[in-house]
Amino acid sequence: MQNRNKRDVFASFCGIIKNMKKRQITAIIAAGGNGKRLSSRLSKQYLPLNKKPILIYSIEKFALHDKIRDVVVVVPEEDMQRSHNLVKQYIGTAKNIRLVAGGQTRQQSVLNGLKQCAADTEIVLIHDGARPFVTWQMIDDCLEEMEMHRACSVGVAAINTIKQTDEDGKVVKTFDRSTLWEVQTPQCFHFPMIYELHKRAQENNISVTDDCSLAEIYNIDVKMVKGSYENIKITVARDLFTAQGIIKTK
């Protein structure tokens, strides 16, 4: 009986994997930022990390993943040709990679990316182009959670104590750190749902800092998925130094 139960569990697991492969999955890489906070004239996603542009690390993890059919990369309009050349140089035509011009904000850029997804897309992963250390394990964990949830996000447990202050800078609340997460990407959604939520946000002038916040506004549960403290977003100069240290251990 025990062996039979094990076979049933294994068969069920294989069925889940098989179904995931059949689903039409698209990744959106949001890379419309610039290098202002890095004091660089070159947009941060194009800065070299071990002689390879940061953006390429992010794209290739999704482009080479066997469950992902399409990759939509959102970049500043003025960087379209540069991005095309880099994709061709480092990745080639291994996957259907489509470049799309971004908007004034990350939120607008993601909506531009969603508009370019194929009509039959079922699942979409949204990832920051300046977050080069995403892993296939994180992607797989997100896709597995989408068998049971409509939205999920990679993240890590908060390390520091978080306090809330009033407008005068006085502490009004200290949060229970054991319940707090630092949110990362990728964030994963049922495509028709997140597309509709982004369109509603645009129509109603709702502004958010990450895509899961839209799901939360409309009372859609978001499942947190364990990420990695190495899955950093390169935003300021010290992040680039940290990334250089991480890449040396790979």
PyMOL commands that set and color helices and strands:
alter all, ss='L'
color gray80, all
select helices_A, chain A and resi 2-22+36-38+44-46+54-63+77-90+106-115+136-145+177-179+191-203+212-217+237-248
alter helices_A, ss='H'
color red, helices_A
select strands_A, chain A and resi 25-30+48-49+52-53+70-75+96-101+123-128+151-157+163-165+171-174+181-190+223-226
alter strands_A, ss='S'
color yellow, strands_A
deselect
rebuild
show_as cartoon
